[in-house]
Amino acid sequence: MARTTTILFAGIGLLTMAFSQADRAVDPPSNEVFPLRTVKHDAFRPGEKLTYVVHYGWVNAGEAVVELKEAERDIQGRKVWRAVGTGRSLGAFNTFFKVEDRYESYFDAQGVFPWVFMRRVSEGGYDFSQDYMYHQHKREVVTQDKEAYKVPGSVQDMLSAFYYARTIDFSNAKPGDVYTIDCFLDNELWPLRMKFMGKETIKLRNGKYRCMRFQPVVQEGRVFKGNDDLNVWITDDGNKIPVLAQAKVLVGSIKMELSAYEGLAHPIAKQ
């Protein structure tokens, strides 16, 4: 990726199982029309709100919030949900590196694939925006620069990927199994790969959770030292929400911990 969004990348990037190297190019679009996907799922619903505290070392560096809402209108005659992810720096971090990031994804409620993605980044004086239109029936993405790219069917943006990952059935997962989700970001195709490591019970500040642990498969040496240095724990229940993400990066360590939740579709696996 051209630039790592410090706080919300930790919030959204880690939760969507992080990014591997972009190792596949995207092609110009074609005029072919493709059918749209439908996915059976019940892990989330509008009204869900997840709040996380991001720690950099021993410091509370920021807060990330991911919220799911009903969209105001349908797209292509299909029901749409609106996901909003925000990230902001806290305390002393505001003094030398203020962060205010916002991500929005309008994704298909039936197929859990995006139609529209918007990204607004403000980090330490660096600002940029992205607006993507996902023409899923054409398998193409059109950027804010009016450039069109051919992509795989039902390709994700980085925020909708957070929800699509929760539709995957892990009931028969075995340690070492790898799951892949195609994501289009920064005008490139990024395969999100996550390896199932097993089940564990972990203790956080607000209680114990029964979890499944995953290790995102990342490109070593860019942001993370190696795959062993990045772990994500999601609840072993019908919600499959991330409760903890830990990463050792080249310049320190990041930990992201669930601090509050509401509107869950199922009882949470908390002891």
Secondary structure by P-SEA (a helix, b strand, c coil): cccccccccccccccccccccccbbbbbbccbbbbbbbbbbccccccbbbbbbbbccccccbbbbbbbbbcccccccbbbbbbbbbbbccccccccbbbbbbbbbbcccccccccbbbbbbbcccccbbbbbbbccccccccccccbbbbbccccccaaaaaaaaaacccccccccbbbbbbbbcccbbbbbbbbbcbbbbbbccccccbbbbbbccccccccccccccbbbbbbccccccccbbbbbcccbbbbbbbccccccccccccc
